[in-house]
Structures are given as structure tokens and as C-alpha cells.
Amino acid sequence: MIRFNQTSRRCRRSAPPALMLALLVAGHAAAGTDIAAWTLDEQRGSQATEAVSGRHDPVHFVFDHARFKPDSDPLWRPPTACIRGGCLLFDGYSTDITAPGLTDAQAGAGWTLSAWVAPHAFEWGDGGQYSAFLSQFDEATKSGFAFGMYRFGTWGIKLGFGDAVFDLRVSDRKLPKDAWSHVAATYDPRGRVVRLYLNGEQVANGTGPASGVFSLPPQALTIGRYSQPRLVAGVFQLNTFLGLMDEVRVDAGAATGEGIARRVRADLAAHGGKAPALTQADVTIARATFAGDRHRPQYHALPDSGWMNEPHAPFYQDGRYHLFFQKNPFGPFWHQIHWGHWVSPDMVHWRELPIALAPEDGTLAPDGIWSGSATHAKDGTPLLFFTAGNDKAPSPERVGLARPFDPADPDLRRWTPYPLPVTEPPPGPGHTRDFRDPFVFRDDAGDRWFELVGSRVPGGSGVAFVHESSDLVHWRYRGPLFTLDAQRHPGFESTFELPVLLPIGKGSDGRPRHVFLTDVKAQVYYWIGVFDSATARFTPDSDAPRVFDLGDHHFSGPSGFVDPRTGRTIVFSIAQGERSAQDDWASGWAHNAGLPVTLAIGPDDDLRLAPIDEVERLRQQLLLDVADATPAAAAARLAGIEGDLLEVELELAPASGSGARRGLVVRRTPDDAEHTDLVVDAARRRFEVDRTHTTLDAGARSHGVQGGPFDLRGEHLRLRVFLDRSMVEAYLNDRKSITSRMYPSRPDATGLGLIAAPADRVVRLRVWRMGALDGKPVVPAQR
């Protein structure tokens, strides 16, 4: 299919006489004369040589002048991955090349634009604009051109004629992901003919409008980005190419099809006539790119680059744990959601795989693949359930299903979506369009499955709708899991996102208990109660919601499963980054996962939680081990320990009757100008993280005090703290946790301290240096 799009202006203008003369004279010029060419063979540096003039054009990249890490070059790729010489990976948000704009005199005889491109993912097409290969376009004057890629691999070119914009788009010969394609566009002013070529073959042609004149605006030529991109948060430029590019050319005159085909053959001659196959490393940004980032976590799960939100859909298959996550491959901002994919042998050492699910044309989810879960069919096949986003559907949020493309693949890299929705919002009045984050689990009897879907009831509260199935494809609506009186609990009228229901053992009355967790406005709450599979209803032991993590909107997006290897109930989470859009832009990454946490019910019928035992495998070196010491002696030993990748374990016997504050100081400078305190306040019965002095950077958001109620009940204080650059996770007596962020401004904010009363007793104090989640050596943070 070829798409033509033409928009008109009421005021028409005629071509300047000089330009008309140039067009007449230039019409006889031969095609193929070089105007500009960028071979992208540099391999290093922040400039691209324009071969015709010898000019060095700037290659913009976020780490040309890095803020949080050492400077590093744009993402040049070696000849083995490229068409000729080297090539360049555009990161989808910060990378472009700017060059002096082409002139009407250069383009008067027509022109040919061409490039080798290998897109990694497809943008949403914001504003109806291309993710440009080459662009010199002005929307106000409707002048110039934008040659690039649109949604789902469609591609084309638009030209401005002053009176109108002519848009020629190809949708039946889409560009493949992660594979080289040669694209070319020609314009012949004699007949206003526009042609598009793919791999040397003409795939589209059209004629521009009869009125108006094609002209070029007096602005820069941009490689890798549309000239006037749409913005997110006033910072992130959309309409930006993500993928590899090589041999970018602008030639005078409209080249013939045979001329373009000859060029393609010549480019491929060194490869035996076939473009080189690309590896995952060729088309993605390596973790090493972020080496030395003083805030980027090293042993918490996070993507190789870019933006993530909640991890979800954990399952175990053939010796590997799988975990998926919301991912924007175009950069560290919320947009165009895909499913990223990790695998691990132990849930702490993770390896990122290619994107598992992406928005696709003609499917349930052209506008986003939102969160979901995983389960196994009766034959043991793992299945994914996801929120299918379709902005044009009557129900824009439905539940989709995906199966492994190749069940024999140990990594299960590719997934095939089922063509129809498996569940949709319940019929009838009183429901909203919110219907997302399916959580599917198998009944204890093993012959049926239940599905929870987060929603809300207008005038009521958030809710999790329950469906039931015996085959995982056909589902029967069973009603709400339970209802909440929103008037008694203000703030809970919002959608229950990421609903999770998991077994946690037997209560003190001998009955099995489940915990229901949900995210409400980026804060996780929980209820403990009894789930009746016969009625598909959950009865909470107490109506009042309880905060799961006391870090105040850092721990969010829960998901979980019962580990089939150990029988443990395990929960995953997103650790929110709490940064400004500008800081996210400068970092190149945003958010990470929390440590996996085991859940069980305690003798008081409340939750017990702790990081999974496998976290101990991240320990590299025991730096300190103090036993049975006074606080003064332990503090003196602790003062000699530094680091920002640590686990600290403290057991303290409080002095009887003392209402003192007790805990640990972390990320401390020698002069105490910056420090973060994790404290149990016995007098106020609170567990808190005090970030009042965490950073001297006035623009950072890691300030204030966060926490909640906690009573030691006469127990020893048992505190485990995990420091991972900007991350801090603290677990107190297996009863409460605090997840938070720290962005110290000073490189020497690596010290530790002890908070205790003089009469207290340090039962045990240990500190370990921790390793990276990929098992590779950690590059020290920038100092």
C-alpha cells in the first residue's frame, strides 16, 4: 500500500524568478553528482566527516559532555557490523548529526537521498511525523523534506511546496528490525515526481502538487532526527531514529533505479552480495557505556540502557528464571512501551535478552504492551498475559496472550501473540475503561486458573476483577475480588494497578492465608486474608490497607510468583528513580528493580519479608566483622569502611528503658556535610530514612524524612541495609522495609556510621562489598 497525504494552504506563492531559472537550467543536469556524504567510518570522536567538503559535523550524544560519568564517544560500531567501514548506532533520543542546510541552488536539479539503516524499534509517530533519517523541514512555511521511518516500520518522505505538504509513504514493504536495508528517495522537479527505493528496487512513486514550489528552509540538515521534533517533559525529543545507520548520501539529480541498484550492489560486494547479519550487541547499548556512573546501581536488576518500569511475569523454566519489564527502548523516559526480558539462574544475576513483545500493526496492541504476568499451561508451556493497548478500540485496554515461538529455545527469546483478546472489561454500567495488569495464577487443585485485572468502580474504589478459565483462552467473569469502602479510606478511589494475590502460609487460626498487593498512585498496599476459590472472593482479615514499604512511593509496581523450585512466595518491584526529566536525560537510564523479596505470614498474622537468600551470592568480600562490642568500639571499626556497593548487617541489643534513636549512617562524607540516616526511633516508635542531609545538590530530589510506625516489641534491632550507588534498601527485623534513593553530590560520600545509645550492645556488625548483577568487575564511580 502506498499512502499519499497532501495538506493545503490558502495563500499560494510563486517561485522566485531566480529559482525558476535555476530549475530550468538544472533540469538538464546529470544525476549522481555528490552534494554531501557521511560514511560514518570514524570509529571514535564526536564528529562525522562530510566527505565532499571535508567538513567535520558534530555528532550529538548524551555523554559527549557527561554529567554523572566520564565522557565517552558516540556509539560507533566496528566494520564487522557495518556496510562499508564503520557505522553509527543512534540511541533513539540523544544522538543526531547536524550539518549546514542544503540550499535551493544545490537541490534545484532535483536530488537523491539515500542511506543504509537498521532500525532497532519503531516510534509511535508522534505528531504524525517521521523518525527521520535525513530532515530539513519547516512546518510553519511548509518547506523542505523529511525522509524517515513511521510506525511499525512504514517509511517514506514528505516534501513542502509552500502551499501544500506532499507525503509519500510505504506500508506494504516495511523496514525490518535489526537488519540492514538500503533506502533511497528521489525528487525530479521537471514532473514533480517523487520515488522511493528499497534495496535498489522502486517501491513507491507519486507526483507532488501542481501548485507551489519546493524549496529548502534556512535551517540545519539533521541526520537521525526530524527537524522539529515533538517533546516529552520539555526535555526528550521524539521523532528520533533508533538503530544503525551507514553511508548517508545526498546526490544532485534524481538517480535512476538502475543507478541506485548499482550502488547497492557495490556496497554489498565486500559481503558477498548480502548485508552482514547483526547481533544483539550491534544494535543495543552496552552496560559498559555507563561505566563510572556514580548513581547507577550495579547489583539491582536494570536494563542495559534506557527507561524501565515494573518488572513482572516471573516464571521458572528449564533451569532459568524469566522476568519481564516495561521498557522504552528509545531512551530514559515514559513512552512507546515494550516488554523487556531478563533471564537468570538465581534471580540475582540477570542477563538481558532481546525485546520480547512490541507494539505491532494489525494486532491487539498497536499502542503499547503494558504490564501482565505469566503462568504455565497444563502441558508445561509458559504463557504470557499482557495489557494490550489500542487507543482506537472501544475498550482501549484488553488482556492479550502470548506463547513461545520456539518452546525448545532455552532462552525463549521470541513470543507469538494470540490474535484475539482473552478478556475484556466486564459488560454493563458502573465500569470504567481502566482494565489492566492481568495477574494469572493456578488453583491449588490444578484444573483451573484465575485472573485478576486492575480497575476501579466509578463512585467507589479501586478493584481487581476476577475471571476464571480451564484452558487459559476462554475466561468467565466472576466479579470483584473484594470491595473497599472508599469513603472510609480516602485516596483508594483510584485504579488498583498491578494486583497480585499470593499464598503466604497459615494464620494463627490454622487457615491458609493469601496476601493481596496492589499499587495505588505509585504506593504499594497490602491486605492479608482468606481466598475462597469456590466463590472467587477474598476476605481480608482487616479492611484497612497497610503500606507495604515505608519508603514513600519508591517501592511500587509489585509482581510475584511461587518459586516452583523452593516453594517460596517471592515479590518483585520497581524502585522509582525520583529524578527530574533533565537528570534522567543526562543519565541515559531511569529506574531499576528492587531486590527480590520472600513473603510469609508471621505469628502475629502480619507479613514477614526478607531479600531472597540468593542475594548472598553477590557478596564479594567481607570488609568488617564485629561481635559483642560496645557501640563506641564498633563505631571506631566501622569508621574505617567505605563504599557505595555494600551490604551492612547490624544486630543491636538496646539498653533497657532507653528511648534513643538507633541505626546506621550511610553515604557519609568525612565532614558529615552529606549523610543519610536509617533509624529506629524508640520514643516515637518509628522506622525512618532521614535524607535531610543526603545531598548538597539543591536540584536533587532526595530530601526529607520518610518512614512509618514500627515497634521493636522488646526485640533486638536487626537491620540489613543494601547500598547500591543511588539505591538504599533497608530491612528491619523481617517486618518492614524502606526503599529509597540517595544522590550525594560529593564523591567522598562513601562513609558509614553507627547510631546507638552508649549502654547498648552490638551483638554483630558485618559489612560486605557487593558485586555486579552480571558478574563482571565493577568500574568505580566517577570521583
Secondary structure, 3 states (H helix, E strand, C coil): CEEEEEEECCCCCCCCHHHHHHHHHHCCCCCCEEEEEECCCCCCCCEEEECCCCEEEEEECCCCCCCCCCCCCCEEECHHHCCCCCEEEEECCCCEEEECCCCHHHHCCCEEEEEEEEECCCCCCHHHCCEEEEEEEECCCCEEEEEEECHHHCEEEEEEECCEEEEEEECCCCCCCCCCEEEEEEEECCCCEEEEEECCEEEEEEECCCCCCCCCCCCCEEECECCCCCEECCCEECCECEEEEEEEEEEECCCCHHHHHHHHHHHHHHHCCCCCCCCHHHHCCCHHHHCCCCCCCCCCCCCCCEEEEEEEEEEEECCEEEEEEEEECCCCCCCCCEEEEEEECCCCCCEEEEEEECCCCCCCCCCCEEEEEEEECCCCCEEEEEEEECCCCCCCEEEEEEEECCCCCCCCCCEEECCCCCECCCCCCCCCCCCEEEEEEECCCCCCEEEEEEEECCCCCEEEEEEEECCCCCCEEEEECCCCCCCCCCCCCCCCEEEEEEEEEECCCCCEEEEEEEEECCEEEEEEEEEECCCCEEEECCCCCEECECCCCCEEEEEEEECCCCCCEEEEEEECCCCCHHHHHHHCEECEECCCEEEEECCCCCEEEEECHHHHHHEEEEEEEEEEECHHHHHHHHCCCECCEEEEEEEEECCCCCCCEEEEEEEECCCCCCCEEEEEECCCCEEEEECCCCCCCCCCCCCCEEEEECCCCCCCEEEEEEEECCEEEEEECCCEEEEEECCCCCCCCCEEEEECCCCCEEEEEEEEEECCCCCCCCCCCCC
